[in-house]
Amino acid sequence: MTKFQQLQQHLRSNQYTWLVTGVAGFIGSNLLENLLVLNQKVVGLNSLKTGCQCNIY
């Protein structure tokens, strides 16, 4: 099992709360989606100056 797979398994069995800044951008929205798939709590923060609100729906 790779380190990445071990981390995913750990996150599936332990729920944490994450603050993701820039959540409406490309990287932030993908991070948000992956954390939600791993059953994590996510608080997103963005000024929407460069991100797109459509990325977080």
C-alpha distance matrix in Angstrom:
0.0 3.8 6.7 8.2 6.1 6.7 10.1 10.8 10.3 12.5 15.0 15.3 16.4 18.4 21.1 22.4 25.4 25.0 28.0 27.5 30.5 31.4 29.9 32.3 31.2 28.7 25.8 26.8 27.1 23.7 22.1 24.2 23.1 19.4 20.0 22.2 19.7 17.5 20.7 21.7 25.4 26.5 29.9 30.8 33.5 35.3 38.8 38.7 40.5 38.1 35.5 36.3 36.6 35.6 32.0 31.7 33.1
3.8 0.0 3.8 5.4 5.2 6.3 8.7 10.0 10.7 12.4 14.4 15.5 17.0 18.4 20.6 21.4 24.0 23.1 25.8 25.1 27.8 28.6 27.5 29.8 28.4 25.9 22.9 24.1 24.7 21.3 19.7 22.2 21.5 17.7 18.5 21.2 19.0 16.8 20.3 20.8 24.3 25.0 28.1 28.7 31.1 32.7 36.1 36.0 37.6 35.1 32.8 33.9 34.4 33.6 29.9 29.7 31.6
6.7 3.8 0.0 3.8 5.5 5.0 6.2 8.7 9.8 10.4 12.3 14.3 15.5 16.2 18.4 18.6 21.2 20.2 22.8 22.4 25.1 26.3 25.4 28.1 26.8 24.6 21.2 22.1 23.2 20.1 17.9 20.5 20.3 16.6 16.7 19.8 18.2 15.7 18.9 18.7 22.0 22.6 25.5 26.3 28.6 30.3 33.7 34.0 35.5 33.3 31.1 32.4 32.9 32.5 28.7 28.3 30.4
8.2 5.4 3.8 0.0 3.8 5.4 5.1 6.2 8.6 9.8 10.6 12.4 14.5 15.2 16.7 17.0 19.2 18.0 20.5 19.7 22.5 23.4 22.2 24.7 23.5 21.2 18.0 18.9 19.7 16.5 14.5 17.1 16.7 12.9 13.5 16.5 14.9 12.7 16.2 16.2 19.5 19.8 22.9 23.4 25.8 27.4 30.8 30.8 32.5 30.2 27.8 28.9 29.4 28.8 25.1 24.8 26.8
6.1 5.2 5.5 3.8 0.0 3.8 5.4 5.0 6.2 8.6 9.9 10.6 12.6 14.2 16.2 17.3 19.9 19.3 22.2 21.6 24.7 25.6 23.9 26.4 25.5 23.2 20.3 20.9 21.1 17.9 16.1 18.1 17.1 13.4 13.9 16.3 14.0 11.7 15.2 16.0 19.6 20.6 23.9 24.8 27.5 29.3 32.9 32.8 34.7 32.5 29.8 30.5 30.6 29.8 26.2 25.6 27.2
6.7 6.3 5.0 5.4 3.8 0.0 3.8 5.5 5.1 6.2 8.7 9.9 10.9 12.2 14.8 15.9 18.9 18.7 21.9 22.0 25.1 26.6 25.1 27.9 27.2 25.3 22.1 22.3 22.9 20.0 17.7 19.4 18.9 15.2 14.8 17.2 15.5 12.5 15.3 15.7 19.2 20.6 23.9 25.2 28.0 30.1 33.7 34.0 36.0 34.1 31.5 32.4 32.3 31.8 28.2 27.3 29.0
10.1 8.7 6.2 5.1 5.4 3.8 0.0 3.8 5.4 5.0 6.2 8.6 10.1 10.3 12.2 12.7 15.5 15.0 18.1 18.2 21.4 23.0 21.6 24.6 24.0 22.4 19.1 19.0 19.8 17.2 14.5 16.1 16.2 12.5 11.7 14.5 13.4 10.3 13.1 12.8 16.1 17.1 20.3 21.6 24.2 26.5 30.1 30.5 32.6 30.8 28.2 29.3 29.2 28.9 25.3 24.2 26.2
10.8 10.0 8.7 6.2 5.0 5.5 3.8 0.0 3.8 5.4 5.1 6.2 8.8 9.9 11.3 12.5 15.1 14.8 18.0 17.8 21.2 22.4 20.4 23.1 22.9 21.1 18.2 18.0 18.1 15.3 13.1 14.3 13.6 10.0 9.5 11.8 10.1 7.1 10.4 11.0 14.6 15.8 19.3 20.5 23.5 25.6 29.3 29.4 31.7 29.9 27.0 27.6 27.3 26.7 23.1 22.0 23.6
10.3 10.7 9.8 8.6 6.2 5.1 5.4 3.8 0.0 3.8 5.5 5.1 6.5 8.7 11.1 13.2 16.3 16.9 20.4 20.7 24.2 25.8 23.6 26.4 26.4 24.7 21.9 21.4 21.4 18.8 16.5 17.3 16.5 13.0 12.2 13.8 11.8 8.6 11.0 12.1 15.9 17.8 21.4 23.1 26.3 28.7 32.4 32.6 35.1 33.4 30.4 30.9 30.2 29.6 26.2 24.8 26.0
12.5 12.4 10.4 9.8 8.6 6.2 5.0 5.4 3.8 0.0 3.8 5.5 5.4 6.1 8.9 10.6 14.0 14.9 18.5 19.4 22.9 24.9 23.1 26.2 26.4 25.1 22.1 21.2 21.6 19.5 16.6 17.2 17.2 13.9 12.2 14.1 13.1 9.4 11.0 11.1 14.5 16.6 19.9 22.0 25.0 27.7 31.4 32.1 34.5 33.1 30.3 31.1 30.3 30.1 26.8 25.1 26.6
15.0 14.4 12.3 10.6 9.9 8.7 6.2 5.1 5.5 3.8 0.0 3.8 5.4 5.0 6.3 7.8 10.9 11.6 15.2 16.1 19.8 21.7 19.6 22.7 23.2 22.2 19.3 18.0 18.3 16.4 13.5 13.7 13.8 10.8 8.6 10.4 10.0 6.2 7.6 7.4 10.8 12.8 16.3 18.3 21.5 24.2 28.0 28.6 31.2 29.9 27.0 27.6 26.7 26.6 23.3 21.4 22.9
15.3 15.5 14.3 12.4 10.6 9.9 8.6 6.2 5.1 5.5 3.8 0.0 3.8 5.8 7.0 9.8 12.8 14.0 17.6 18.3 22.0 23.7 21.1 23.9 24.6 23.4 21.0 19.7 19.2 17.3 15.0 14.7 13.9 11.2 9.4 10.0 8.7 5.2 6.2 7.8 11.5 14.0 17.7 19.8 23.2 25.9 29.7 30.0 32.8 31.5 28.3 28.4 27.2 26.7 23.7 21.7 22.6
16.4 17.0 15.5 14.5 12.6 10.9 10.1 8.8 6.5 5.4 5.4 3.8 0.0 3.8 6.6 9.9 13.4 15.3 19.1 20.5 24.2 26.3 23.9 26.9 27.7 26.8 24.2 22.7 22.5 20.8 18.2 17.7 17.4 14.8 12.6 13.0 12.2 8.7 8.5 9.7 12.8 15.8 19.3 21.9 25.3 28.3 32.0 32.7 35.5 34.4 31.3 31.6 30.2 29.9 26.9 24.7 25.6
18.4 18.4 16.2 15.2 14.2 12.2 10.3 9.9 8.7 6.1 5.0 5.8 3.8 0.0 3.8 6.5 10.2 12.5 16.2 18.1 21.8 24.2 22.2 25.4 26.4 25.9 23.1 21.3 21.5 20.3 17.3 16.6 17.1 14.8 11.8 12.7 12.9 9.3 8.6 8.2 10.6 13.6 16.8 19.7 22.8 26.0 29.8 30.8 33.6 32.7 29.8 30.4 29.0 29.1 26.2 23.8 25.0
21.1 20.6 18.4 16.7 16.2 14.8 12.2 11.3 11.1 8.9 6.3 7.0 6.6 3.8 0.0 3.8 7.0 9.6 13.3 15.3 19.1 21.5 19.3 22.5 23.9 23.8 21.3 19.0 19.1 18.4 15.4 14.1 14.9 13.3 9.9 10.3 11.5 8.4 6.6 5.2 7.0 10.2 13.3 16.3 19.6 22.9 26.6 27.6 30.6 30.0 27.0 27.5 25.8 26.2 23.5 20.7 21.9
22.4 21.4 18.6 17.0 17.3 15.9 12.7 12.5 13.2 10.6 7.8 9.8 9.9 6.5 3.8 0.0 3.8 6.4 10.1 12.5 16.1 18.9 17.1 20.6 21.9 22.2 19.5 17.0 17.7 17.5 14.1 13.0 14.7 13.3 9.6 10.8 12.8 10.1 8.7 5.7 6.1 8.3 10.9 14.0 16.8 20.2 23.9 25.3 28.0 27.7 25.0 25.8 24.3 25.2 22.4 19.7 21.4
25.4 24.0 21.2 19.2 19.9 18.9 15.5 15.1 16.3 14.0 10.9 12.8 13.4 10.2 7.0 3.8 0.0 3.8 6.9 9.8 13.2 16.2 14.5 18.0 19.6 20.5 18.1 15.1 15.9 16.5 13.2 11.5 13.9 13.4 9.7 10.6 13.5 11.7 10.1 6.4 4.6 5.6 7.4 10.7 13.4 16.9 20.5 22.1 24.9 24.9 22.2 23.2 21.6 22.8 20.2 17.4 19.3
25.0 23.1 20.2 18.0 19.3 18.7 15.0 14.8 16.9 14.9 11.6 14.0 15.3 12.5 9.6 6.4 3.8 0.0 3.8 6.2 9.7 12.7 11.3 15.0 16.3 17.2 14.6 11.6 13.0 13.7 10.3 9.1 12.1 11.8 8.5 10.2 13.3 11.9 11.3 7.5 6.2 4.8 6.1 8.3 10.8 14.0 17.7 19.2 21.8 21.5 19.1 20.3 19.2 20.6 17.8 15.3 17.8
28.0 25.8 22.8 20.5 22.2 21.9 18.1 18.0 20.4 18.5 15.2 17.6 19.1 16.2 13.3 10.1 6.9 3.8 0.0 3.8 6.4 9.8 9.2 12.9 14.2 15.8 13.6 10.3 12.2 13.7 10.7 9.5 13.1 13.5 10.8 12.4 15.7 14.9 14.4 10.8 8.8 6.0 4.9 6.0 7.4 10.7 14.2 16.1 18.5 18.6 16.5 18.1 17.1 19.1 16.5 14.2 17.1
27.5 25.1 22.4 19.7 21.6 22.0 18.2 17.8 20.7 19.4 16.1 18.3 20.5 18.1 15.3 12.5 9.8 6.2 3.8 0.0 3.8 6.5 5.8 9.6 10.5 12.1 9.9 6.5 8.8 10.6 7.9 7.2 11.0 11.8 10.0 11.8 15.0 14.9 15.0 11.8 10.5 7.1 6.2 5.0 6.2 8.5 12.2 13.5 15.8 15.3 13.1 14.9 14.4 16.3 13.4 11.7 15.0
30.5 27.8 25.1 22.5 24.7 25.1 21.4 21.2 24.2 22.9 19.8 22.0 24.2 21.8 19.1 16.1 13.2 9.7 6.4 3.8 0.0 3.8 5.3 8.5 9.1 11.5 9.9 6.9 9.7 12.1 10.2 9.9 13.6 14.8 13.5 15.2 18.3 18.5 18.7 15.6 14.0 10.4 8.5 6.0 4.7 5.9 9.1 10.8 12.6 12.5 10.9 13.4 13.4 15.9 13.4 12.2 15.9
31.4 28.6 26.3 23.4 25.6 26.6 23.0 22.4 25.8 24.9 21.7 23.7 26.3 24.2 21.5 18.9 16.2 12.7 9.8 6.5 3.8 0.0 3.8 5.5 5.6 8.5 7.9 5.4 7.9 10.7 10.1 10.0 13.2 14.9 14.6 16.0 18.7 19.6 20.1 17.5 16.2 12.5 10.9 7.5 6.0 4.8 7.5 8.1 9.7 8.9 7.3 10.0 10.7 13.1 10.7 10.5 14.3
29.9 27.5 25.4 22.2 23.9 25.1 21.6 20.4 23.6 23.1 19.6 21.1 23.9 22.2 19.3 17.1 14.5 11.3 9.2 5.8 5.3 3.8 0.0 3.8 5.5 7.9 7.5 4.0 5.0 8.3 7.9 6.9 9.8 12.1 11.8 12.7 15.5 16.7 17.1 14.8 13.6 9.9 8.9 5.5 6.0 5.8 9.3 9.0 11.7 10.7 7.8 9.2 9.0 10.8 8.1 7.1 10.9
32.3 29.8 28.1 24.7 26.4 27.9 24.6 23.1 26.4 26.2 22.7 23.9 26.9 25.4 22.5 20.6 18.0 15.0 12.9 9.6 8.5 5.5 3.8 0.0 3.8 6.8 8.3 6.1 5.5 9.2 10.3 9.2 11.1 14.0 14.5 14.8 17.3 19.2 19.6 17.8 16.6 13.0 12.0 8.3 8.1 6.3 8.6 6.8 9.6 8.3 4.7 5.4 5.7 7.6 5.4 5.8 9.4
31.2 28.4 26.8 23.5 25.5 27.2 24.0 22.9 26.4 26.4 23.2 24.6 27.7 26.4 23.9 21.9 19.6 16.3 14.2 10.5 9.1 5.6 5.5 3.8 0.0 3.8 5.7 5.3 5.8 8.4 9.8 10.3 12.0 14.2 15.2 16.3 18.2 19.9 21.0 19.2 18.6 15.1 14.4 10.9 10.5 8.4 10.2 8.4 9.7 7.2 4.4 6.4 8.5 9.7 7.0 8.7 12.2
28.7 25.9 24.6 21.2 23.2 25.3 22.4 21.1 24.7 25.1 22.2 23.4 26.8 25.9 23.8 22.2 20.5 17.2 15.8 12.1 11.5 8.5 7.9 6.8 3.8 0.0 3.8 5.6 5.5 6.3 8.7 10.1 10.9 12.5 14.4 15.7 16.9 18.8 20.5 19.2 19.3 16.2 16.3 13.2 13.6 12.0 14.0 12.1 13.2 10.1 7.6 8.8 11.0 10.9 7.6 9.9 13.0
25.8 22.9 21.2 18.0 20.3 22.1 19.1 18.2 21.9 22.1 19.3 21.0 24.2 23.1 21.3 19.5 18.1 14.6 13.6 9.9 9.9 7.9 7.5 8.3 5.7 3.8 0.0 3.8 5.6 5.3 6.1 8.6 10.0 10.7 12.2 14.3 15.5 16.7 18.6 17.0 17.4 14.4 15.0 12.3 13.0 12.3 14.8 13.8 15.0 12.3 10.1 11.8 13.5 13.7 10.1 11.4 14.8
26.8 24.1 22.1 18.9 20.9 22.3 19.0 18.0 21.4 21.2 18.0 19.7 22.7 21.3 19.0 17.0 15.1 11.6 10.3 6.5 6.9 5.4 4.0 6.1 5.3 5.6 3.8 0.0 3.8 5.5 5.0 6.0 8.6 9.9 10.5 12.2 14.3 15.3 16.6 14.6 14.4 11.1 11.2 8.5 9.4 9.3 12.4 11.9 13.8 12.0 9.3 10.9 11.6 12.5 9.0 9.1 12.7
27.1 24.7 23.2 19.7 21.1 22.9 19.8 18.1 21.4 21.6 18.3 19.2 22.5 21.5 19.1 17.7 15.9 13.0 12.2 8.8 9.7 7.9 5.0 5.5 5.8 5.5 5.6 3.8 0.0 3.8 5.4 5.0 6.2 8.7 9.9 10.6 12.4 14.4 15.5 14.2 14.1 11.1 11.7 9.1 10.8 10.5 13.6 12.3 14.7 12.7 9.3 9.6 9.7 9.7 6.0 6.1 9.4
23.7 21.3 20.1 16.5 17.9 20.0 17.2 15.3 18.8 19.5 16.4 17.3 20.8 20.3 18.4 17.5 16.5 13.7 13.7 10.6 12.1 10.7 8.3 9.2 8.4 6.3 5.3 5.5 3.8 0.0 3.8 5.4 5.1 6.2 8.6 10.0 10.7 12.6 14.5 13.7 14.6 12.3 13.8 11.9 13.9 14.0 17.1 15.9 18.0 15.6 12.4 12.7 13.2 12.5 8.7 9.2 11.8
22.1 19.7 17.9 14.5 16.1 17.7 14.5 13.1 16.5 16.6 13.5 15.0 18.2 17.3 15.4 14.1 13.2 10.3 10.7 7.9 10.2 10.1 7.9 10.3 9.8 8.7 6.1 5.0 5.4 3.8 0.0 3.8 5.5 5.2 6.1 8.6 9.9 10.7 12.6 11.1 12.1 9.8 11.6 10.4 12.6 13.6 17.1 16.6 18.8 16.9 13.9 14.8 15.0 15.0 11.3 10.8 13.6
24.2 22.2 20.5 17.1 18.1 19.4 16.1 14.3 17.3 17.2 13.7 14.7 17.7 16.6 14.1 13.0 11.5 9.1 9.5 7.2 9.9 10.0 6.9 9.2 10.3 10.1 8.6 6.0 5.0 5.4 3.8 0.0 3.8 5.5 5.2 6.2 8.7 10.0 10.8 9.2 9.4 7.0 8.9 7.9 10.9 12.3 16.0 15.6 18.4 17.0 13.6 13.9 13.1 13.2 9.9 8.2 10.8
23.1 21.5 20.3 16.7 17.1 18.9 16.2 13.6 16.5 17.2 13.8 13.9 17.4 17.1 14.9 14.7 13.9 12.1 13.1 11.0 13.6 13.2 9.8 11.1 12.0 10.9 10.0 8.6 6.2 5.1 5.5 3.8 0.0 3.8 5.5 5.2 6.3 8.8 10.1 9.9 11.0 9.5 12.0 11.2 14.3 15.3 18.8 17.8 20.7 18.9 15.3 14.9 14.1 13.1 9.8 8.6 10.1
19.4 17.7 16.6 12.9 13.4 15.2 12.5 10.0 13.0 13.9 10.8 11.2 14.8 14.8 13.3 13.3 13.4 11.8 13.5 11.8 14.8 14.9 12.1 14.0 14.2 12.5 10.7 9.9 8.7 6.2 5.2 5.5 3.8 0.0 3.8 5.4 5.1 6.4 8.9 8.9 11.2 10.4 13.4 13.3 16.3 17.7 21.3 20.6 23.2 21.3 18.0 18.0 17.6 16.7 13.2 12.3 13.9
20.0 18.5 16.7 13.5 13.9 14.8 11.7 9.5 12.2 12.2 8.6 9.4 12.6 11.8 9.9 9.6 9.7 8.5 10.8 10.0 13.5 14.6 11.8 14.5 15.2 14.4 12.2 10.5 9.9 8.6 6.1 5.2 5.5 3.8 0.0 3.8 5.4 5.0 6.6 5.4 7.6 7.3 10.8 11.5 14.8 16.9 20.7 20.7 23.5 22.0 18.8 19.1 18.2 18.0 14.7 12.9 14.7
22.2 21.2 19.8 16.5 16.3 17.2 14.5 11.8 13.8 14.1 10.4 10.0 13.0 12.7 10.3 10.8 10.6 10.2 12.4 11.8 15.2 16.0 12.7 14.8 16.3 15.7 14.3 12.2 10.6 10.0 8.6 6.2 5.2 5.4 3.8 0.0 3.8 5.3 5.0 5.3 6.9 7.3 10.7 11.7 15.4 17.5 21.2 20.9 24.1 22.9 19.4 19.0 17.4 16.9 14.1 11.8 12.6
19.7 19.0 18.2 14.9 14.0 15.5 13.4 10.1 11.8 13.1 10.0 8.7 12.2 12.9 11.5 12.8 13.5 13.3 15.7 15.0 18.3 18.7 15.5 17.3 18.2 16.9 15.5 14.3 12.4 10.7 9.9 8.7 6.3 5.1 5.4 3.8 0.0 3.8 5.4 7.5 10.2 11.0 14.5 15.3 18.9 20.7 24.3 23.7 26.7 25.1 21.6 21.0 19.8 18.6 15.8 14.1 14.5
17.5 16.8 15.7 12.7 11.7 12.5 10.3 7.1 8.6 9.4 6.2 5.2 8.7 9.3 8.4 10.1 11.7 11.9 14.9 14.9 18.5 19.6 16.7 19.2 19.9 18.8 16.7 15.3 14.4 12.6 10.7 10.0 8.8 6.4 5.0 5.3 3.8 0.0 3.8 5.6 9.2 10.8 14.6 16.0 19.5 21.8 25.6 25.5 28.3 26.9 23.5 23.5 22.3 21.6 18.6 16.7 17.6
20.7 20.3 18.9 16.2 15.2 15.3 13.1 10.4 11.0 11.0 7.6 6.2 8.5 8.6 6.6 8.7 10.1 11.3 14.4 15.0 18.7 20.1 17.1 19.6 21.0 20.5 18.6 16.6 15.5 14.5 12.6 10.8 10.1 8.9 6.6 5.0 5.4 3.8 0.0 3.8 6.8 9.4 13.1 15.2 18.9 21.5 25.3 25.4 28.6 27.6 24.2 23.9 22.2 21.7 19.1 16.6 17.1
21.7 20.8 18.7 16.2 16.0 15.7 12.8 11.0 12.1 11.1 7.4 7.8 9.7 8.2 5.2 5.7 6.4 7.5 10.8 11.8 15.6 17.5 14.8 17.8 19.2 19.2 17.0 14.6 14.2 13.7 11.1 9.2 9.9 8.9 5.4 5.3 7.5 5.6 3.8 0.0 3.8 6.3 10.0 12.4 15.9 18.9 22.6 23.2 26.3 25.5 22.3 22.5 20.9 21.1 18.3 15.7 16.9
25.4 24.3 22.0 19.5 19.6 19.2 16.1 14.6 15.9 14.5 10.8 11.5 12.8 10.6 7.0 6.1 4.6 6.2 8.8 10.5 14.0 16.2 13.6 16.6 18.6 19.3 17.4 14.4 14.1 14.6 12.1 9.4 11.0 11.2 7.6 6.9 10.2 9.2 6.8 3.8 0.0 3.8 6.9 10.0 13.4 16.7 20.4 21.3 24.5 24.2 21.2 21.4 19.4 20.1 17.7 14.6 15.8
26.5 25.0 22.6 19.8 20.6 20.6 17.1 15.8 17.8 16.6 12.8 14.0 15.8 13.6 10.2 8.3 5.6 4.8 6.0 7.1 10.4 12.5 9.9 13.0 15.1 16.2 14.4 11.1 11.1 12.3 9.8 7.0 9.5 10.4 7.3 7.3 11.0 10.8 9.4 6.3 3.8 0.0 3.8 6.3 9.8 13.0 16.6 17.6 20.7 20.5 17.5 17.9 16.1 17.2 14.8 11.7 13.7
29.9 28.1 25.5 22.9 23.9 23.9 20.3 19.3 21.4 19.9 16.3 17.7 19.3 16.8 13.3 10.9 7.4 6.1 4.9 6.2 8.5 10.9 8.9 12.0 14.4 16.3 15.0 11.2 11.7 13.8 11.6 8.9 12.0 13.4 10.8 10.7 14.5 14.6 13.1 10.0 6.9 3.8 0.0 3.8 6.7 10.3 13.7 15.2 18.3 18.7 16.1 16.7 14.8 16.7 14.7 11.6 13.8
30.8 28.7 26.3 23.4 24.8 25.2 21.6 20.5 23.1 22.0 18.3 19.8 21.9 19.7 16.3 14.0 10.7 8.3 6.0 5.0 6.0 7.5 5.5 8.3 10.9 13.2 12.3 8.5 9.1 11.9 10.4 7.9 11.2 13.3 11.5 11.7 15.3 16.0 15.2 12.4 10.0 6.3 3.8 0.0 3.8 6.8 10.4 11.5 14.7 14.9 12.3 13.1 11.5 13.7 11.7 9.0 11.9
33.5 31.1 28.6 25.8 27.5 28.0 24.2 23.5 26.3 25.0 21.5 23.2 25.3 22.8 19.6 16.8 13.4 10.8 7.4 6.2 4.7 6.0 6.0 8.1 10.5 13.6 13.0 9.4 10.8 13.9 12.6 10.9 14.3 16.3 14.8 15.4 18.9 19.5 18.9 15.9 13.4 9.8 6.7 3.8 0.0 3.8 7.1 9.1 11.9 12.8 10.9 12.4 11.3 14.2 12.7 10.7 13.8
35.3 32.7 30.3 27.4 29.3 30.1 26.5 25.6 28.7 27.7 24.2 25.9 28.3 26.0 22.9 20.2 16.9 14.0 10.7 8.5 5.9 4.8 5.8 6.3 8.4 12.0 12.3 9.3 10.5 14.0 13.6 12.3 15.3 17.7 16.9 17.5 20.7 21.8 21.5 18.9 16.7 13.0 10.3 6.8 3.8 0.0 3.8 5.5 8.1 9.2 7.7 9.6 9.2 12.5 11.3 10.3 13.5
38.8 36.1 33.7 30.8 32.9 33.7 30.1 29.3 32.4 31.4 28.0 29.7 32.0 29.8 26.6 23.9 20.5 17.7 14.2 12.2 9.1 7.5 9.3 8.6 10.2 14.0 14.8 12.4 13.6 17.1 17.1 16.0 18.8 21.3 20.7 21.2 24.3 25.6 25.3 22.6 20.4 16.6 13.7 10.4 7.1 3.8 0.0 3.8 5.5 7.9 7.9 9.9 9.9 13.6 13.3 12.8 15.7
38.7 36.0 34.0 30.8 32.8 34.0 30.5 29.4 32.6 32.1 28.6 30.0 32.7 30.8 27.6 25.3 22.1 19.2 16.1 13.5 10.8 8.1 9.0 6.8 8.4 12.1 13.8 11.9 12.3 15.9 16.6 15.6 17.8 20.6 20.7 20.9 23.7 25.5 25.4 23.2 21.3 17.6 15.2 11.5 9.1 5.5 3.8 0.0 3.8 5.5 4.9 6.4 7.0 10.5 10.6 11.0 13.6
40.5 37.6 35.5 32.5 34.7 36.0 32.6 31.7 35.1 34.5 31.2 32.8 35.5 33.6 30.6 28.0 24.9 21.8 18.5 15.8 12.6 9.7 11.7 9.6 9.7 13.2 15.0 13.8 14.7 18.0 18.8 18.4 20.7 23.2 23.5 24.1 26.7 28.3 28.6 26.3 24.5 20.7 18.3 14.7 11.9 8.1 5.5 3.8 0.0 3.8 6.0 8.3 10.1 13.2 13.3 14.3 17.1
38.1 35.1 33.3 30.2 32.5 34.1 30.8 29.9 33.4 33.1 29.9 31.5 34.4 32.7 30.0 27.7 24.9 21.5 18.6 15.3 12.5 8.9 10.7 8.3 7.2 10.1 12.3 12.0 12.7 15.6 16.9 17.0 18.9 21.3 22.0 22.9 25.1 26.9 27.6 25.5 24.2 20.5 18.7 14.9 12.8 9.2 7.9 5.5 3.8 0.0 3.8 6.8 9.7 12.0 11.5 13.4 16.3
35.5 32.8 31.1 27.8 29.8 31.5 28.2 27.0 30.4 30.3 27.0 28.3 31.3 29.8 27.0 25.0 22.2 19.1 16.5 13.1 10.9 7.3 7.8 4.7 4.4 7.6 10.1 9.3 9.3 12.4 13.9 13.6 15.3 18.0 18.8 19.4 21.6 23.5 24.2 22.3 21.2 17.5 16.1 12.3 10.9 7.7 7.9 4.9 6.0 3.8 0.0 3.8 6.6 8.7 7.8 9.6 12.6
36.3 33.9 32.4 28.9 30.5 32.4 29.3 27.6 30.9 31.1 27.6 28.4 31.6 30.4 27.5 25.8 23.2 20.3 18.1 14.9 13.4 10.0 9.2 5.4 6.4 8.8 11.8 10.9 9.6 12.7 14.8 13.9 14.9 18.0 19.1 19.0 21.0 23.5 23.9 22.5 21.4 17.9 16.7 13.1 12.4 9.6 9.9 6.4 8.3 6.8 3.8 0.0 3.8 5.3 5.7 7.9 10.0
36.6 34.4 32.9 29.4 30.6 32.3 29.2 27.3 30.2 30.3 26.7 27.2 30.2 29.0 25.8 24.3 21.6 19.2 17.1 14.4 13.4 10.7 9.0 5.7 8.5 11.0 13.5 11.6 9.7 13.2 15.0 13.1 14.1 17.6 18.2 17.4 19.8 22.3 22.2 20.9 19.4 16.1 14.8 11.5 11.3 9.2 9.9 7.0 10.1 9.7 6.6 3.8 0.0 3.8 5.3 5.7 7.2
35.6 33.6 32.5 28.8 29.8 31.8 28.9 26.7 29.6 30.1 26.6 26.7 29.9 29.1 26.2 25.2 22.8 20.6 19.1 16.3 15.9 13.1 10.8 7.6 9.7 10.9 13.7 12.5 9.7 12.5 15.0 13.2 13.1 16.7 18.0 16.9 18.6 21.6 21.7 21.1 20.1 17.2 16.7 13.7 14.2 12.5 13.6 10.5 13.2 12.0 8.7 5.3 3.8 0.0 3.8 5.5 5.6
32.0 29.9 28.7 25.1 26.2 28.2 25.3 23.1 26.2 26.8 23.3 23.7 26.9 26.2 23.5 22.4 20.2 17.8 16.5 13.4 13.4 10.7 8.1 5.4 7.0 7.6 10.1 9.0 6.0 8.7 11.3 9.9 9.8 13.2 14.7 14.1 15.8 18.6 19.1 18.3 17.7 14.8 14.7 11.7 12.7 11.3 13.3 10.6 13.3 11.5 7.8 5.7 5.3 3.8 0.0 3.8 5.9
31.7 29.7 28.3 24.8 25.6 27.3 24.2 22.0 24.8 25.1 21.4 21.7 24.7 23.8 20.7 19.7 17.4 15.3 14.2 11.7 12.2 10.5 7.1 5.8 8.7 9.9 11.4 9.1 6.1 9.2 10.8 8.2 8.6 12.3 12.9 11.8 14.1 16.7 16.6 15.7 14.6 11.7 11.6 9.0 10.7 10.3 12.8 11.0 14.3 13.4 9.6 7.9 5.7 5.5 3.8 0.0 3.8
33.1 31.6 30.4 26.8 27.2 29.0 26.2 23.6 26.0 26.6 22.9 22.6 25.6 25.0 21.9 21.4 19.3 17.8 17.1 15.0 15.9 14.3 10.9 9.4 12.2 13.0 14.8 12.7 9.4 11.8 13.6 10.8 10.1 13.9 14.7 12.6 14.5 17.6 17.1 16.9 15.8 13.7 13.8 11.9 13.8 13.5 15.7 13.6 17.1 16.3 12.6 10.0 7.2 5.6 5.9 3.8 0.0
